[in-house]
Amino acid sequence: MNESWDDCFNHSSPHTCFASQKALIDMLSAPLSSIIIVGNLVIIVGIVGNRRLHSPANYYLLSLLLSGLCTGLILPSFPRMNLKSGFVFQVCFFFHIFPNFIFLAFLSNLLVVHYDRYVCIIHPFHYGPSWIHNCVPVVILTAWALPLIFASLPLVGWNSWSPGTTLCYFKFVFPPAYIYLEIYGLLIPSILAITAMTARVLHVARGQMEAIKKMHRVVQSDATSLERQLDFKYAKCIIGFFFIFLVCWVPYIVFIHVSFFVRNIGTRTHIILSCLGTSSAAIIPFVLVISNREYFDLWRKVFQRVGQCCAKDEDLN
């Protein structure tokens, strides 16, 4: 299982080699993909079924969850993109371009969600009349259209495919200039922008928390309980911030650099990095909403009604 990507074509039993690679991909991607799909569906239904959550901010979140759901569905495609295959031109390009579009759309929607929260917190008096609040359909459409345009560039000519090419491989679909532009022109700047906006929001929240604590000390001399609660909540926010960056973004950044720039990487190493790197980024929406009980009110009510019905059936019996 330490063979490189080209070794299966020189392997004494190539079918066995490819079968072992596919088995490892399925073993890793199937549970991760299932968790991402189910988690996104749970929150999507929770938002759609709760009218109190029908707001511009949650519409952006719905778009993000939809892109996250699609990311979960195509998660097994990411490790397979680095495998050489015999797909024809049309199938090969779709096999590479569609997953790339979905993840770019996920990152674009994630950027929109963070910017919406950033404007709401940093500039609360300008949030109401702002374009991010009043142009929701246009912003969501743009968040999907721009990634689609960029992902489709190889299809309209920006590729390394030649008429004599017989194998389907990501380097034939995405030329080096395209890969560099995507990584250092789109992916890394977007991740840094999201991180910077989150850090700025936490800095403002820290100042507001200190102001609240100061005002409370003026009213009540003993404010230790309130201060402990505020400090605990802020500490959770800080932990969440570092969790997202270290656990969610760092594996993905390592994955894209190792996949595209490290040669002779072992099959097992690439598959593991691909599955864990992509899935770690895809769980970010869960981290954003996990502490908000409103997103789970619908499911709580459903489980309560089911429990009541089961209790009535037991009483009747």
NUTORNU-406676 format. One line per 2 residues: for each residue x, y, z of C-alpha. Coordinates in pm, 1 decimal, m for minus. Layout:
<atoms>
X,Y,Z ~ ...
</atoms>
This chain:
<atoms>
0.0,0.0,0.0 ~ 302.0,229.2,m24.2
313.3,233.3,m403.9 ~ 303.9,561.5,m590.3
24.6,659.1,m823.6 ~ 202.1,526.9,m1133.7
294.4,190.6,m983.2 ~ m46.0,33.1,m1043.5
10.2,50.0,m1419.3 ~ 341.0,m136.3,m1374.5
201.8,m367.1,m1106.9 ~ 191.4,m740.5,m1172.9
m178.3,m729.4,m1084.2 ~ m308.2,m376.6,m1161.9
m670.5,m468.8,m1090.0 ~ m576.3,m581.8,m739.0
m373.7,m263.7,m691.2 ~ m660.9,m36.0,m795.1
m905.9,m241.3,m588.1 ~ m693.6,m193.0,m274.9
m679.7,183.3,m337.4 ~ m1056.8,199.4,m388.0
m1116.7,m4.3,m70.3 ~ m903.9,236.1,134.4
m1086.8,537.8,m13.8 ~ m1426.5,384.8,62.3
m1323.0,286.5,414.5 ~ m1217.3,642.8,498.6
m1458.6,852.5,295.5 ~ m1783.2,660.8,358.5
m1815.8,739.5,734.4 ~ m1684.1,1094.8,694.3
m1917.4,1161.1,402.9 ~ m2214.8,1018.7,596.1
m2144.3,1241.9,897.6 ~ m2118.5,1553.8,679.4
m2436.3,1473.3,483.7 ~ m2647.5,1389.9,789.9
m2517.7,1687.5,987.4 ~ m2595.9,1933.8,708.2
m2941.7,1785.3,651.4 ~ m3025.7,1809.8,1022.4
m2939.7,2181.0,1035.9 ~ m3104.1,2256.7,698.9
m3433.1,2102.7,812.2 ~ m3400.9,2279.8,1147.0
m3371.8,2618.9,973.1 ~ m3636.5,2560.2,705.8
m3886.1,2426.3,960.4 ~ m3843.3,2716.0,1205.0
m3991.6,3044.1,1080.0 ~ m3805.4,3242.1,1344.5
m3483.4,3150.8,1167.1 ~ m3591.7,3286.4,829.3
m3353.5,3583.1,810.2 ~ m3081.6,3702.9,569.3
m2805.3,3565.4,790.8 ~ m2966.7,3221.8,797.8
m3033.0,3227.7,423.1 ~ m2658.8,3263.9,378.4
m2610.3,2980.5,623.7 ~ m2855.6,2765.1,426.1
m2655.3,2824.3,109.8 ~ m2339.2,2727.5,297.7
m2503.7,2412.5,432.9 ~ m2620.3,2317.6,83.7
m2264.3,2350.0,m47.0 ~ m2144.9,2150.7,255.4
m2401.0,1880.7,176.4 ~ m2271.8,1862.2,m180.5
m1915.2,1845.0,m47.3 ~ m2012.5,1544.9,161.9
m2169.8,1375.8,m139.9 ~ m1858.6,1415.0,m356.0
m1603.2,1357.9,m78.4 ~ m1490.7,1020.0,m225.0
m1407.3,1200.6,m552.3 ~ m1124.5,1407.3,m402.6
m876.7,1122.1,m335.5 ~ m966.8,968.8,m672.5
m875.2,1290.1,m855.8 ~ m506.3,1205.2,m811.9
m547.9,859.2,m961.8 ~ m480.9,802.6,m1328.1
m773.4,645.7,m1514.1 ~ m892.9,574.9,m1864.8
m1184.8,819.5,m1872.8 ~ m1258.4,989.1,m2204.2
m1220.6,1367.5,m2240.3 ~ m1574.3,1468.8,m2137.9
m1598.9,1232.6,m1839.5 ~ m1247.3,1318.9,m1723.8
m1313.8,1691.2,m1720.9 ~ m1648.3,1653.6,m1542.1
m1487.4,1418.8,m1286.5 ~ m1232.5,1689.9,m1197.2
m1417.6,2015.9,m1257.5 ~ m1738.7,1937.6,m1067.2
m1573.6,1852.5,m729.7 ~ m1348.3,2155.6,m768.2
m1652.8,2376.5,m831.1 ~ m1837.8,2237.8,m528.5
m1551.8,2301.8,m289.3 ~ m1488.1,2649.5,m429.8
m1860.1,2721.6,m382.1 ~ m1835.4,2592.7,m24.9
m1542.6,2824.1,45.7 ~ m1719.3,3116.6,m125.3
m2034.8,3068.1,82.8 ~ m1827.5,3032.0,398.8
m1662.2,3364.4,319.2 ~ m2004.7,3526.4,272.1
m2131.4,3391.3,606.4 ~ m1827.9,3526.4,790.6
m1847.9,3863.0,616.7 ~ m2218.2,3893.0,701.8
m2144.1,3827.4,1069.4 ~ m1844.4,4059.0,1056.7
m2050.2,4354.3,924.9 ~ m2332.9,4282.7,1171.3
m2097.9,4290.5,1471.8 ~ m1835.1,4545.3,1369.9
m2076.4,4791.9,1202.3 ~ m2417.3,4718.2,1361.2
m2571.4,5054.7,1266.4 ~ m2473.9,5013.2,901.2
m2581.7,4649.9,874.4 ~ m2951.7,4717.9,802.7
m2901.2,4931.1,489.9 ~ m2592.5,4737.6,372.4
m2586.6,4534.1,50.7 ~ m2500.3,4215.2,238.9
m2832.2,4245.3,425.4 ~ m3058.9,4365.4,143.1
m2926.3,4179.5,m162.7 ~ m2941.6,3822.1,m35.4
m3045.0,3648.2,m363.4 ~ m2781.1,3835.8,m563.5
m2505.8,3758.9,m310.7 ~ m2597.3,3388.8,m295.3
m2614.1,3364.2,m674.4 ~ m2273.6,3533.4,m701.8
m2127.7,3300.6,m437.8 ~ m2218.5,3007.3,m663.2
m2163.3,3165.6,m1006.1 ~ m1806.2,3289.5,m955.7
m1673.6,2946.3,m845.4 ~ m1854.3,2787.4,m1140.2
m1689.8,3030.3,m1383.5 ~ m1342.2,2975.0,m1241.2
m1384.9,2596.3,m1219.6 ~ m1499.5,2586.2,m1584.8
m1188.6,2761.2,m1722.2 ~ m1011.1,2430.2,m1802.8
m1317.2,2324.8,m2001.0 ~ m1294.2,2629.1,m2229.0
m926.8,2586.2,m2309.7 ~ m708.3,2647.4,m2004.0
m581.5,2290.9,m1966.8 ~ m286.9,2066.6,m2052.2
m487.2,1807.6,m2243.8 ~ m334.9,1705.8,m2578.4
m499.7,1511.3,m2864.0 ~ m280.9,1207.4,m2795.2
m363.9,1189.5,m2424.5 ~ m499.1,847.5,m2330.8
m508.9,877.0,m1951.4 ~ m725.0,1096.4,m1730.8
m513.8,1276.7,m1471.2 ~ m565.1,1601.6,m1279.3
m242.8,1753.2,m1418.2 ~ m383.3,1715.6,m1770.5
m699.7,1900.5,m1667.2 ~ m547.9,2168.7,m1440.5
m223.4,2326.3,m1570.8 ~ 34.3,2446.5,m1312.7
m59.9,2814.0,m1357.8 ~ m425.7,2733.1,m1283.5
m332.9,2535.9,m971.0 ~ m108.3,2813.7,m840.8
m378.0,3074.3,m906.0 ~ m643.9,2868.6,m728.9
m429.9,2793.1,m423.5 ~ m253.3,3126.3,m373.6
m506.6,3351.9,m541.3 ~ m831.2,3206.2,m403.8
m799.8,2937.0,m137.5 ~ m526.5,3070.0,90.7
m644.1,3437.5,73.9 ~ m1000.5,3328.2,154.2
m885.9,3123.7,453.8 ~ m674.3,3414.9,578.2
m964.0,3659.0,528.3 ~ m1200.6,3433.1,725.2
m943.2,3398.3,1003.0 ~ m878.4,3774.3,1012.7
m1252.0,3857.9,1031.2 ~ m1301.8,3606.0,1310.9
m1005.1,3747.4,1505.1 ~ m1139.1,4100.9,1461.5
m1484.7,3997.5,1587.9 ~ m1327.9,3831.6,1892.9
m1124.7,4146.0,1963.1 ~ m1438.6,4362.7,1951.1
m1626.5,4112.5,2168.4 ~ m1346.1,4130.9,2424.5
m1379.8,4508.9,2444.0 ~ m1757.3,4487.8,2481.2
m1723.1,4224.9,2751.6 ~ m1483.6,4442.3,2949.6
m1726.1,4735.7,2918.5 ~ m2013.6,4520.9,3049.2
m1804.9,4401.8,3342.2 ~ m1701.4,4759.3,3425.4
m2062.3,4885.4,3419.1 ~ m2177.0,4593.4,3632.2
m1914.2,4667.6,3896.0 ~ m2053.8,5020.3,3925.6
m2403.6,4886.6,3994.8 ~ m2304.6,4589.0,4209.4
m1992.4,4554.2,4414.2 ~ m1991.8,4173.2,4392.1
m1977.8,4089.6,4021.1 ~ m1756.2,3782.8,4034.0
m2032.0,3544.6,3916.9 ~ m2111.6,3750.5,3607.6
m1743.8,3799.5,3530.6 ~ m1678.8,3427.5,3551.6
m1967.8,3358.9,3312.9 ~ m1844.4,3616.8,3063.3
m1486.5,3494.6,3086.8 ~ m1602.8,3135.5,3037.4
m1805.2,3224.8,2727.3 ~ m1516.0,3421.5,2581.5
m1277.3,3136.2,2654.3 ~ m1509.3,2901.8,2462.1
m1502.4,3143.4,2166.8 ~ m1122.6,3151.9,2173.7
m1103.9,2772.8,2189.4 ~ m1348.8,2749.7,1898.1
m1136.6,2993.5,1696.7 ~ m817.7,2790.9,1744.6
m1009.7,2466.1,1690.4 ~ m1134.1,2581.7,1350.9
m791.5,2695.9,1239.3 ~ m581.0,2408.5,1376.2
m822.0,2116.3,1334.5 ~ m1021.4,2229.0,1029.2
m795.5,2450.8,815.2 ~ m444.5,2322.6,883.3
m515.3,1965.0,757.2 ~ m673.0,2108.4,442.1
m377.6,2343.5,377.8 ~ m136.4,2052.0,427.4
m344.5,1836.2,193.1 ~ m348.3,2079.1,m100.7
23.9,2149.3,m75.1 ~ 123.7,1784.5,m41.4
m112.1,1674.8,m320.7 ~ 5.4,1924.4,m578.2
368.1,1993.3,m488.9 ~ 511.8,1678.0,m326.5
623.4,1413.6,m574.3 ~ 628.0,1037.9,m523.6
383.1,1054.4,m236.6 ~ 258.0,716.7,m122.4
m96.3,610.4,m204.3 ~ m195.5,555.8,157.6
m58.7,896.3,264.4 ~ m238.5,1085.1,m12.1
m573.5,913.1,42.7 ~ m561.8,979.9,417.4
m463.4,1344.8,370.2 ~ m728.3,1393.1,101.8
m1016.0,1247.9,303.2 ~ m919.8,1408.4,633.9
m821.7,1743.9,481.6 ~ m1142.4,1790.6,284.1
m1373.1,1658.8,556.8 ~ m1204.4,1870.7,825.3
m1286.7,2185.9,628.1 ~ m1641.3,2062.7,560.5
m1725.5,2039.9,933.9 ~ m1676.9,2414.3,988.1
m2052.3,2493.1,948.7 ~ m2125.9,2252.2,1235.7
m1877.5,2431.9,1458.8 ~ m2043.1,2765.3,1374.1
m2393.0,2656.8,1481.1 ~ m2339.2,2379.6,1735.6
m2379.0,2612.3,2035.7 ~ m2700.2,2775.1,1905.4
m2999.1,2576.3,2030.4 ~ m3241.6,2751.2,1794.5
m3115.9,2543.1,1501.5 ~ m3219.3,2226.9,1682.8
m3555.0,2342.2,1828.2 ~ m3752.0,2169.6,1552.2
m3583.6,1835.9,1616.1 ~ m3625.8,1875.7,1991.4
m4000.2,1924.3,1945.0 ~ m4018.1,1626.0,1709.0
m3842.7,1398.9,1959.0 ~ m4067.5,1526.7,2238.8
m4380.8,1444.6,2039.3 ~ m4244.5,1102.6,1949.0
m4169.6,1040.8,2316.3 ~ m4520.1,1149.5,2416.1
m4677.7,920.7,2153.1 ~ m4467.3,627.4,2272.5
m4565.4,700.6,2634.4 ~ m4938.1,706.7,2539.1
m4902.7,374.9,2355.3 ~ m4741.6,219.6,2663.2
m5024.0,350.5,2885.4 ~ m5286.4,206.7,2652.5
m5116.4,m129.2,2657.4
</atoms>
